Amino acid sequence: MEVLTVEINDERAICFLKDLEALNVLKIIHRNSKLKYRSNISERLAGSISSEQALVMHQELEQMRGEWERNI
């Protein structure tokens, strides 16, 4: 068995490594690092869009919800 240190450049790699761990190909050993993997999707996506874009999207969502509730 050989122990390697790997730098993750893409979050998709973590899913790939977890799949390999499920197949008993490798074992993930967590070590303290500056960048901890965040399992909560809201934490992973935080800051991915600007506040202004989030506001526009929220307003569009409210408009769409209003369209579903109107009487035809």
DOTORLO-375173 format. One record per residue (C-alpha): residue number from 1; residue in three letters; z, y, x negated. Coordinates in nm, 3 decimals, decimal comma. Example, Ala and Ser with C-alpha at 12.3 -4.5 7.8 and 13.67 -1.06 7.14 Angstrom:
REM DOTORLO-375173
NUFI  num  residuo       c3       c2       c1
NUFI    1      ALA    0,780   -0,450   -1,230
NUFI    2      SER    0,714   -0,106   -1,367
//
This chain:
REM DOTORLO-375173
NUFI  num  residuo       c3       c2       c1
NUFI    1      MET    0,000    0,000    0,000
NUFI    2      GLU   -0,086    0,348   -0,123
NUFI    3      VAL    0,076    0,675   -0,010
NUFI    4      LEU   -0,153    0,977    0,017
NUFI    5      THR   -0,095    1,339    0,107
NUFI    6      VAL   -0,358    1,479    0,343
NUFI    7      GLU   -0,425    1,839    0,440
NUFI    8      ILE   -0,540    1,868    0,802
NUFI    9      ASN   -0,815    2,127    0,849
NUFI   10      ASP   -0,893    2,049    1,212
NUFI   11      GLU   -0,655    1,957    1,497
NUFI   12      ARG   -0,898    1,680    1,603
NUFI   13      ALA   -0,812    1,497    1,282
NUFI   14      ILE   -0,455    1,447    1,404
NUFI   15      CYS   -0,581    1,266    1,716
NUFI   16      PHE   -0,805    1,053    1,496
NUFI   17      LEU   -0,515    0,964    1,267
NUFI   18      LYS   -0,296    0,876    1,565
NUFI   19      ASP   -0,569    0,642    1,690
NUFI   20      LEU   -0,577    0,473    1,350
NUFI   21      GLU   -0,199    0,441    1,361
NUFI   22      ALA   -0,224    0,275    1,704
NUFI   23      LEU   -0,465    0,020    1,552
NUFI   24      ASN   -0,211   -0,048    1,273
NUFI   25      VAL   -0,457    0,077    1,012
NUFI   26      LEU   -0,215    0,338    0,877
NUFI   27      LYS    0,128    0,484    0,936
NUFI   28      ILE    0,190    0,855    0,977
NUFI   29      ILE    0,488    0,978    0,778
NUFI   30      HIS    0,599    1,322    0,888
NUFI   31      ARG    0,719    1,555    0,616
NUFI   32      ASN    0,853    1,908    0,640
NUFI   33      SER    0,575    2,159    0,604
NUFI   34      LYS    0,496    2,516    0,694
NUFI   35      LEU    0,253    2,408    0,964
NUFI   36      LYS    0,419    2,167    1,200
NUFI   37      TYR    0,205    1,983    1,451
NUFI   38      ARG    0,272    2,119    1,797
NUFI   39      SER    0,240    1,853    2,065
NUFI   40      ASN    0,261    2,090    2,361
NUFI   41      ILE   -0,090    2,203    2,454
NUFI   42      SER    0,029    2,550    2,556
NUFI   43      GLU    0,175    2,595    2,207
NUFI   44      ARG   -0,145    2,475    2,041
NUFI   45      LEU   -0,359    2,713    2,243
NUFI   46      ALA   -0,128    3,015    2,221
NUFI   47      GLY   -0,312    3,311    2,074
NUFI   48      SER   -0,655    3,152    2,107
NUFI   49      ILE   -0,776    3,437    2,331
NUFI   50      SER   -0,681    3,803    2,334
NUFI   51      SER   -0,443    3,953    2,589
NUFI   52      GLU   -0,728    4,158    2,733
NUFI   53      GLN   -0,946    3,849    2,783
NUFI   54      ALA   -0,651    3,663    2,940
NUFI   55      LEU   -0,602    3,951    3,186
NUFI   56      VAL   -0,971    3,946    3,283
NUFI   57      MET   -0,960    3,570    3,333
NUFI   58      HIS   -0,642    3,598    3,541
NUFI   59      GLN   -0,803    3,862    3,765
NUFI   60      GLU   -1,113    3,645    3,811
NUFI   61      LEU   -0,891    3,348    3,899
NUFI   62      GLU   -0,703    3,549    4,161
NUFI   63      GLN   -1,036    3,664    4,307
NUFI   64      MET   -1,161    3,304    4,327
NUFI   65      ARG   -0,838    3,192    4,496
NUFI   66      GLY   -0,878    3,471    4,750
NUFI   67      GLU   -1,230    3,355    4,830
NUFI   68      TRP   -1,101    3,007    4,918
NUFI   69      GLU   -0,844    3,151    5,160
NUFI   70      ARG   -1,075    3,380    5,357
NUFI   71      ASN   -1,182    3,285    5,709
NUFI   72      ILE   -1,547    3,196    5,753
//
